[in-house]
């Protein structure tokens, strides 16, 4: 608790999926609610410079989680917005934090920043060895630009900005809107709806051969706290569980956990996205002692149960 004592903390996106879990864990750690500033985008749109200045005013620590983000379909439909909104929010916020002499700035990047054909598991050293997968390139590059800014500001101004690269997150409170959700919440909603509506089959995008790694949201929040407390270097750090699962196997597990007994129809006209995603996670363990704790089946079950309870008629 010594690190957080009397610190004035800005958390952008603090009311969102990851942010809400981060806030809960900080409060459990002893951080007082009056130490936290958690502006809503409706109150402070960070695409506007003056709002970034207001947001960082008087803050000691900035944790930048706010992002416009979605799944493959959302990325295909709104690449311009994804690039502009994510780049402009981050660039302006980091500059405002520097001008305000903020003590530390923690920036959340994305696994989408990695090249499409990165050797698996992804090492941080491979981040610049190719272009991202096309369906999420605009988002990935916008977020990766913030790493360049953080490193440049550290070099020129001595500004303590760190950059974390989480894999796909999941857990209770996720975004289940089919227009913008990621793969796990999208699949959970499809299968739960199919059970309730007694559908004979569920359509799933792609071939099922792509693989993904997933990190439970409470583990991700704990990782951010540990990094904020202990990490002060320019190198990006992966946050993950170090295990991958194919989309086909993921679908099978969600089917079982939701109690769906019908058929799976694979829509192979739809994109798979990046072929594989799995991270090297040794840097996080070495630098600030983070190791994922929640087993995937347990976390997935908790997420399914949460969604069923929240949407029960």
C-alpha positions in Angstrom: 0.0 0.0 0.0 3.0 2.3 0.5 3.2 2.9 -3.2 -0.4 4.1 -3.5 -0.6 6.2 -0.4 -1.8 9.7 -1.1 -1.4 9.1 -4.9 -4.0 10.9 -7.1 -4.8 8.5 -9.8 -6.5 9.0 -13.2 -8.0 5.8 -14.8 -9.3 6.4 -18.3 -11.8 3.8 -19.2 -12.2 3.1 -15.5 -15.9 2.5 -15.8 -15.4 -0.1 -18.5 -14.9 -3.9 -18.4 -11.2 -4.0 -17.4 -11.4 -0.6 -15.6 -14.1 -1.6 -13.2 -12.2 -4.7 -12.1 -9.0 -2.6 -11.7 -10.8 -0.1 -9.5 -12.2 -2.9 -7.3 -8.8 -4.4 -6.8 -7.2 -1.0 -6.0 -9.9 -0.3 -3.4 -9.2 -3.7 -1.9 -5.6 -2.7 -1.7 -6.5 0.2 0.4 -6.7 3.0 -2.2 -9.4 5.5 -1.2 -12.1 6.3 -3.7 -11.3 10.0 -3.4 -7.9 9.3 -4.7 -9.4 8.0 -8.0 -10.6 10.1 -10.9 -12.6 8.0 -13.4 -14.1 10.3 -16.0 -16.8 9.0 -18.4 -16.3 9.6 -22.1 -19.7 11.5 -22.1 -18.1 14.0 -19.6 -14.6 14.2 -20.9 -14.1 13.1 -24.5 -10.3 12.5 -24.7 -10.3 13.2 -28.4 -10.4 16.8 -27.4 -7.1 18.3 -26.2 -8.6 20.5 -23.5 -10.3 17.5 -21.9 -7.0 15.6 -21.7 -5.5 18.6 -19.9 -8.4 18.6 -17.4 -8.2 14.9 -16.9 -4.5 14.9 -15.9 -4.6 18.0 -13.8 -3.2 17.4 -10.4 -2.7 13.6 -11.0 0.3 11.6 -9.9 -0.5 8.4 -11.9 -2.3 8.0 -15.2 -3.5 4.6 -16.2 -4.8 4.7 -19.8 -7.3 2.0 -20.5 -9.8 3.9 -22.6 -10.1 2.6 -26.2 -12.5 2.1 -29.0 -12.4 -1.6 -29.6 -14.4 -4.5 -31.1 -14.2 -7.9 -32.8 -13.3 -8.7 -36.4 -16.6 -7.4 -37.9 -16.4 -4.1 -36.0 -12.8 -3.7 -37.1 -13.7 -4.3 -40.7 -16.6 -1.8 -40.6 -14.9 1.1 -38.7 -11.1 1.1 -39.4 -10.9 4.8 -39.8 -12.6 5.5 -36.4 -10.5 2.8 -34.7 -7.3 4.4 -36.0 -8.1 8.0 -35.3 -9.9 7.7 -32.0 -7.4 5.4 -30.4 -4.4 7.3 -31.7 -5.6 10.8 -30.9 -6.8 9.9 -27.4 -3.5 8.3 -26.4 -1.2 10.8 -28.0 -2.9 13.8 -26.5 -3.3 12.2 -23.0 0.4 11.2 -22.9 1.4 14.7 -24.0 -0.9 16.3 -21.4 0.5 14.0 -18.7 4.0 15.0 -19.7 3.2 18.7 -19.5 1.6 18.2 -16.1 4.7 16.3 -14.9 2.7 13.3 -14.0 4.9 10.8 -12.0 4.0 7.7 -14.0 1.9 6.9 -17.1 0.7 3.3 -17.7 -0.4 2.6 -21.3 -2.4 -0.4 -22.3 -1.6 -1.6 -25.8 -3.0 -4.6 -27.6 -2.0 -8.0 -29.0 -3.4 -6.8 -32.3 -0.2 -4.8 -32.7 1.8 -7.9 -33.4 2.6 -8.8 -37.0 0.2 -11.2 -38.7 2.7 -14.1 -38.9 4.7 -13.6 -35.7 6.5 -16.7 -34.6 4.4 -18.4 -31.8 4.6 -17.8 -28.9 4.9 -14.0 -29.5 8.0 -12.4 -28.0 8.0 -8.7 -27.3 11.2 -8.6 -29.5 9.0 -9.5 -32.6 6.7 -6.6 -32.3 8.1 -4.7 -35.3 8.9 -7.6 -37.6 6.0 -7.2 -39.9 2.5 -5.7 -40.6 -0.5 -6.6 -38.3 -3.3 -8.9 -39.5 -5.3 -6.8 -41.9 -8.7 -6.9 -40.2 -7.4 -5.2 -37.1 -4.3 -3.4 -38.4 -5.7 0.2 -38.0 -6.4 -0.5 -34.3 -3.2 -2.3 -33.7 -1.0 0.4 -35.3 -2.8 3.2 -33.5 -2.1 1.6 -30.2 1.5 0.7 -31.2 2.2 4.4 -32.0 1.7 5.0 -28.3 4.7 2.7 -27.5 6.8 4.9 -29.8 5.6 8.0 -28.0 6.3 6.5 -24.6 9.8 5.5 -25.5 10.5 8.8 -27.2 9.3 10.8 -24.2 11.3 8.7 -21.8 14.4 9.3 -24.0 14.0 13.0 -24.4 12.1 14.1 -21.3 12.8 11.4 -18.8 9.0 10.8 -18.7 8.2 7.5 -16.9 5.7 5.8 -19.3 5.4 2.0 -19.4 3.6 0.0 -22.1 1.7 -3.3 -21.5 0.5 -5.7 -24.2 -2.5 -7.8 -23.0 -4.0 -10.6 -25.0 -7.8 -10.9 -25.4 -9.5 -10.5 -22.1 -12.6 -12.2 -20.9 -14.7 -12.4 -17.7 -17.9 -11.2 -16.0 -18.9 -7.7 -17.1 -17.5 -8.2 -20.7 -19.1 -6.5 -23.7 -21.8 -8.9 -25.1 -23.1 -6.6 -27.8 -22.9 -8.7 -31.0 -22.0 -5.5 -33.0 -18.8 -4.9 -31.1 -17.9 -7.9 -28.8 -14.9 -10.1 -29.0 -14.9 -13.8 -29.6 -15.7 -15.2 -26.1 -18.7 -12.9 -25.2 -20.0 -13.2 -28.8 -20.0 -17.0 -28.7 -21.5 -17.1 -25.2 -24.3 -14.9 -26.2 -24.9 -16.9 -29.4 -25.1 -20.2 -27.5 -27.2 -19.0 -24.6 -29.6 -17.4 -27.0 -29.8 -20.6 -29.0 -30.6 -22.6 -25.9 -33.3 -20.2 -24.9 -34.8 -20.0 -28.4 -34.4 -23.8 -29.0 -32.5 -23.2 -32.2 -31.2 -26.4 -34.0 -27.8 -24.9 -34.9 -25.5 -22.0 -34.2 -23.5 -20.1 -36.9 -19.9 -19.5 -36.1 -17.5 -17.3 -38.1 -14.4 -18.8 -39.8 -13.0 -22.3 -40.0 -12.2 -22.9 -36.3 -8.5 -23.4 -37.0 -7.3 -20.1 -35.7 -6.0 -20.1 -32.1 -6.2 -17.5 -29.4 -4.9 -16.9 -25.9 -7.2 -15.4 -23.3 -6.5 -13.7 -19.9 -9.1 -13.5 -17.2 -10.0 -9.9 -16.5 -9.1 -10.1 -12.7 -5.7 -11.5 -13.6 -5.2 -8.6 -16.1 -6.2 -6.0 -13.4 -3.7 -7.6 -11.0 -1.0 -7.4 -13.7 -1.6 -3.7 -14.2 -1.4 -3.0 -10.5 1.9 -4.9 -10.2 3.4 -3.2 -13.2 2.4 0.2 -11.9 4.0 -0.5 -8.6 7.2 -2.2 -9.8 8.0 -1.6 -13.5 9.8 1.4 -14.8 11.5 0.5 -18.1 10.9 1.4 -21.7 10.5 -2.2 -23.1 6.9 -3.3 -23.8 5.6 -6.2 -21.6 3.2 -9.0 -22.6 0.3 -9.8 -20.3 -1.1 -13.3 -20.9 -1.6 -16.7 -19.5 0.9 -18.4 -21.8 -1.6 -20.9 -23.3 -3.5 -21.0 -26.5 -6.7 -22.7 -27.6 -8.2 -23.2 -31.1 -11.5 -21.5 -31.8 -12.9 -24.9 -32.6 -12.0 -26.2 -29.1 -13.2 -22.9 -27.6 -16.6 -23.4 -29.3 -16.8 -26.9 -28.0 -16.3 -25.8 -24.4 -18.8 -23.0 -24.6 -21.3 -25.3 -26.2 -20.9 -27.7 -23.3 -21.0 -25.0 -20.6 -24.1 -23.4 -22.0 -25.9 -26.7 -22.4 -26.5 -26.3 -26.2 -27.1 -29.7 -27.9 -27.6 -28.6 -31.5 -25.2 -28.4 -34.4 -22.4 -26.0 -35.2 -22.4 -24.4 -38.7 -19.0 -23.0 -39.6 -19.3 -19.9 -41.9 -16.0 -20.2 -43.8 -16.8 -17.2 -45.9 -16.1 -15.1 -42.8 -12.5 -14.3 -41.8 -10.5 -16.2 -39.1 -8.4 -13.2 -38.2 -4.8 -13.7 -37.1 -3.9 -17.4 -37.5 -2.5 -17.8 -34.0 -2.0 -15.8 -30.9 0.0 -16.9 -27.9 2.4 -14.8 -25.9 5.8 -15.3 -24.2 5.0 -14.1 -20.7 8.3 -14.5 -19.0 9.2 -10.8 -19.0 6.1 -9.9 -16.8 7.0 -12.6 -14.3 10.7 -11.5 -14.2 10.1 -7.8 -14.0 7.1 -7.5 -11.7 6.1 -11.0 -10.6 3.0 -11.5 -12.6 1.8 -15.0 -13.4 -1.8 -15.7 -14.4 -3.7 -17.6 -11.7 -7.3 -18.3 -13.0 -7.6 -21.6 -15.0 -9.3 -21.0 -18.3 -12.1 -23.5 -17.8 -12.9 -21.9 -14.4 -12.8 -18.3 -15.8 -15.0 -19.3 -18.7 -17.5 -21.0 -16.5 -17.8 -17.9 -14.3 -18.3 -15.7 -17.4 -21.0 -18.0 -18.8 -22.8 -18.1 -15.4 -22.6 -14.4 -15.0 -24.1 -13.8 -18.4 -26.9 -16.2 -17.9 -27.8 -14.7 -14.5 -27.6 -11.1 -15.9 -29.9 -11.9 -18.8 -32.3 -14.2 -17.1 -35.9 -13.2 -17.9 
